[in-house]
């Protein structure tokens, strides 16, 4: 990654939508299969949220998110030439989770099943699961980018060319609500 260029975190489209709609404020990361460092690293304190469609699985989502998944898949085709990005995030906290008991305490704060969360924790056992607490913003004007080969693949981060570093945006949830949810997460983990 080149210093100063905007980056995007690739995440399941259904998760990006949940973040952009204020349904959750966390993501869980272990790193992509083709990560250069073989583990997850927070490469920038703020970043775009790039929806990824390829690996979304209904059975790894709570039933309440199934319709949202179906909706994201209606918007997508594998041969798509354009990518739409509508959200931006700031990483407020990076919580490292190394055990199942701690992970179980986060169950009510995300759209994934216990099976999905456990698989993330167990993959690359020697590395911690990063739970990022995100302050998410909706872009005033969603980005429409040409789909480049560099955007494909199982990796966490992609560098975006010809994109604003600090776009015009609005918080998805207000400051008080964000702090309330963040506090709930911290109390659950205490």
Beta strands, then each sheet from edge to edge (+ up, - down):
strand 1: 7-12
strand 2: 26-29
strand 3: 46-52
strand 4: 82-97
strand 5: 129-146
strand 6: 157-159
strand 7: 169-171
sheet 1: 2+ 5- 4+ 3- 1- 6+
sheet 2: 2+ 5- 7+
end
